[in-house]
Amino acid sequence: MPNPLEPGAAWQIDRLRRQFFQLVDPKELAAPPTEILKLPEAQAEIYATMFNEATCSFPSPGKHYKWRVLKKIFNLLEQSVNDPEEDEISNDLSNYLGELLSQLPTDLENPCSGRLTEAIKCGYVTYTAPSFSLSAPTLTLYEGRSLLASGGDTGLRTWEAALLLGTYLFTEGRELVHRKSVLELGAGTGFLSILCAKHLGSFHVMATDGSQKCVNEIDANIYLNSLEGDLQGISSAVLQWGHLDEELLLPQEVKYQYDLVIGADVTYDGEAIPYLVSTLRYVSERFENTKILIAATVRNKHTLGIFSNACDREGFNIKDLDVKLPLEDEQVGFFLPTSTSIKIFLITRKNTTDELYTA
């Protein structure tokens, strides 16, 4: 039986495991140094926690993704072998790679393979919170990995701005959520809403999206994270921006006075921005002292300018919280690339405080 891993080596393997279950591109995976990978106990841990479905803690990624990751690990091991008799590759890993090869299409090297493209469209993705604890909080979602789902929906995957806002709320912004009622606009897969309900101690979360298909996805992910039922503090609803939903939003019709409104990657469509901002105005007028946080990936400065101008017209101040993207080699959870700028804005009514925390 392999010896237990040293704490430093165990952390390296755990970080790789976190990225693996989040389906980080294999080219971007932070593999442990080869001196750790060569250890029999390290290979046993990799097999048990990432590839052996009988002992894995989370739903398994697709076969093609597992093959790509395992191929990378084998390449690193083969390059580091000094003595073939001493630096052996685990039989479990070798046998599993053989099983994968026998189950995958013969043209698996071709990313445009029709069968392959279909196979990796949707699957389980497990996100680990940015904590050094080996038992860090997680949430698992069923989502698509393509840019657009059939029908044009963009909400069937978790986007980078949601990961940064989730990191912010989990670290610096916990007080904004703890024992508070939260309304999410454009919730998509429900990542942020489920994070708030499952791990940040919110009183209640209402996850909304304009697409019934996305709301169905949110409901499925709520169930997947064992949050279904009235006592679990999370609900979902279809909410079309710009359409006043009195049953959902008017104070006399709802149980919850929303303390925080959140939205991530909701400013990408310039034509939809006026409807988004009018909804923010409607909510802020009816719920006193509501704070609004919007996370936006800066794909197009013109679109961001449309959002800023719309906020000004509707009587809002917009303040960049200057939240820094964590460096990729320093990230320990909610992994996201740093190649694109992401901003988190605090939106407040004019003539009110623009401070996040008030007495």
N, C-alpha and C positions, 0 to 999 in steps of 0.2 A: 504493500500500500504506500503511495507517495507520501513524503513528509509534508507537514503543513507549510504553506507559503509564509515567508517573512512579510511583515506589514506593508513595506514599500512595494514589494512585488504583488501582493494581494490587491493593493490600490490600483496598480497599473493594469492588472487584469480586469478589475471592476470598471475602470474607466472605458476600456475597450468594449466591455459587455454593454455598458450604457449606450455607447454610440451605435453598437450593433443593433440593439432592439429599437433604437430611434431611426434605423435605416439610413444612417449617415453614409454618403457615397464612399465605397470602399477605398477610393483613391485618397480620401481625406481622413481615414481612420488613423487614430493615434495608437499605433501598435506598440506594445512594450519593447524595450531593447532586446536584441537577440539573446543576450546572456540570460534574460529572464525567460524568453520564449523556449529556449533549449531545455529548461528544467522539466523533468518528468512531471513534477507536481503542478507546474504552470500549465502544461498541455492537458493534464487531467482536469484542471479547473476550467479551462477553456471548453473542453468537450462537455463537461457536466453542466455548465451554466449557460452555454450558448447553443450547443448542437444536439445534445441528448434531450429529446422532448419529454422523456420520462422524469427528468430532474430539473428542467428549466422552470424558472418562476413565472415566465410570461409567454403569451402566445408566440409561436414561432414565425419568423419572417418567411417569405417565399423561397422556394428552392433555388431559383437563379441568384437571388441576393446572397444566400448562404454559400453557394458555390463560389461567387466572386470573392467573398471575404475569406473563405477557407483557402482559395487559390493564393491570395495575397499572403496569408500566414505561411503556407507551404513554400512560397518563393523566398520569404525572409529566412525560413529555417534552412532551406537548401543552400542559400548563400553563406550561411554562418557555420556550416558543418566543417569541423576540423578533423575529427576522427569518427568515421561512420559507425564504428562499434560503440563509442561512448555517446555520441550525439545522435541518438535514435529519435525518430519521429513516432509519436504515439500510434499504436495500432488502431485505437479507437478513432482517431482523426483520419488516419489513412483509409480505414474501412468505410468511414462515413463519406469521405470524398468519392470513393468508388461507387457507393450507393447513389450519390447525387448525380454522378456522371451517367449512370445507367437509367436514370429517371428523366433527365433533361433532353430536349430535342437536340438532334445532331448539329443544328446550326446555331447553338447557343452563343457562339462568339459574335453572331450578327445581331446587333441591338434592334434591327428593324424586323426581325422575325415576327410574323403575325402571331404565332402561338406565344412567343415570349412576351410581346407587347401586351397581349391579353392577360398573361399570367401575372404581370407586375402592376396592373392597373390599381388594384385595391388590396388592402391587407391590414394586418394589425401593426400598430406603431406604439411602442411604449416609451414615454417621456419620463426621464428621471430628473428630479428637481436639483438645482445647483447647490448641492451640499456635499461635504467631504465624508459624511457618514456612509458606512457601507450598507446601511439600511435606510437610505434617503427615500423620501416619498416619491411615488410614481403614479402615473395615470396612463391607461391604455385606451387607444382610440382605434376604430375601424375607419380608415380613410383612403382616399385615392392619392396616387403620387404624380399623376399627370397634371399639367397646367390647367386644363379645362376638362370637365366631365362632359359626357354626352348631354346635349341640351344647353351647353354654355355656362354651367355653374362653375364658379371659382371657389365656392365655399366647402368643397368636399375634401380639402386638405388643409393642414395647419401651415400658415405662412410665417415668414421670419419675424415680422413685426409682432405677431402674437407671442412668439418665443421670447423676444426681448421684453415685452410688457409683462409676460409671466415671470421672467427673471426679476424684473423690478418689483413686482408685487410680492414675490416670495422673499426678497431680501430687504430692500429699503421701504417698501410700501405696504407692509403687513397691516399697519394701523388703519389704513384706508379701507380695509376689507373686514378686519376682525369685528364680529358682532354687528356688521353693517348689512344693509340691503343693497344689492348690486343689480343693475340693468346692463346687459350687454347687447349692443347693436351689431348686426352682421356677424353673428356668432360662428357661422360656418360649421366646423366639426364640434364646437362646444369646448375646445381646449381651455380657454380662460375661465369660462363659467364653471366647468367641472373642477378646475384647479381651486377656484375660490370656495366652492362648496365642500370639496373633499379634504383640502389641506390648509386652507387659510382661515377657517373659522367664521365664515360669513353667516349672517342670520338667515338671509334668503337670497337666491340668485334667480333672476329671470333672463333666460337666454333667448334672444329673438333673432330672426333672420327673415328676409323677404321671400325666401324660397321654401315652399313646403317640403321639397326634397331634402333640403338642408336641415329643416326642423325634424324631419323623420330620422335623419342621421344623428342629430343631437340626442333625440330620445333613445336611440339604440346605444349611443355611447354613455348616456346616463345609466342605462341598465347594465352595460358592460362594467361600469365602475361601482356597481352596487349602490347607486344613489336614487333608485326609483322609489316612489311612494311619497305621500304628502309630508311625512316627518323628516325627510332627508334634506329639505331646504333648497330644492332646485326645481324650477319649472321651465317650460319652453313654450313659445308661441310664434306665430307668423306676425311680423310687423313690417308693413310697407312704409318706408320713409316718406314723409310728406302727407301721409294719410292719418288723420287723427283717430287713434283707437281709444275711445273713451273708456271702454271696459278695462283696457289694459293699463291706461296711464292716468286717468283722472283720480285725484286723491280719494274722493268719496266712493270710488268703485273698487279700489284695490286695498289689500291688507298691508301693503308695504310702502312706506315713504322712502323712495330711493335715495340713498346717501351717496352712491357712486355710480356713474355711467361710464362704461368702457367700450372701446371699439378698436380693432386692430386691422390694418390694411383695408380700411373702408373709404379711402380717399383716392383710389386709383382711377375712378371713372368721373371725369369732369362734369358730365351731364347729370350724374346722380348727386353731386356734392350739394347743390342748393336744397334738395329734398332732405339730405342727411342733416344739414345745419338747421333747417326749419324744425326738424324733429328734436334736435338738441335744444332749440329755443323753447319749444312746447314743453319739454320735460323740465327744463330749468325754471320756467315760469310757474309750474305747478308743484314743484318740490323744492322748498326753501333750503338753501345751503347745500344743494347737490353739487358734487364735484364731478368734473368730466375729464377723463384721460383718453386721448386718442393717440395710438401708435401708427406711424405712417412710414412706409418704405419710400425713400426719395428716388423713385424711378424717373420722375419727370417734374422738374422745378416749376414748369408752367401749371401743372395740375395742382401742385402744392400752393401756388399763388392763388389759384381759383378758390381753394379751401380757405386761405387766410382772408381773402376779400369777402367771401360769403360770411365768414364769422364776424367781420367788421360790420357788414350791412345788417346783420341780425342782432347787433348789440353785444357782441362778445369780445373779450380780450383773449389773445392766444399767446401762451408763454412756453417757449422751448425749455424743458426741464434739463436739457444737456446731459441726458443719460448716456454714458459711454458704452459702446459695444465692447464686451470682454474679449481680449485677445484669444484667438482660437486655441493656442496651446495652454491657455489658462482656464478654459471652460471645463466645468465638471458636471454640467447638466444643462438641459434645454439647449443643446448644441445648435449653433447657427453660424453661417459664414459671415465674414466681416468685409466682404468685397463691396457690399451695398450699404449706403448710409440709411440709418433708421432713426427717426425722431419720435420722442414722446412729448406730446403737448398737453398742458393744463389749460382747459377752456373755462373761462369764468365770465359772468355777466359784468358789463361795464359798471363802474361805481361800486363794485364789491371787491373784497380782498382777493388777491391772486396767490395767497399762501395756501399750501396743501393742508397744513395742520393748524387749526384754529381752536382756541379755548372754548 
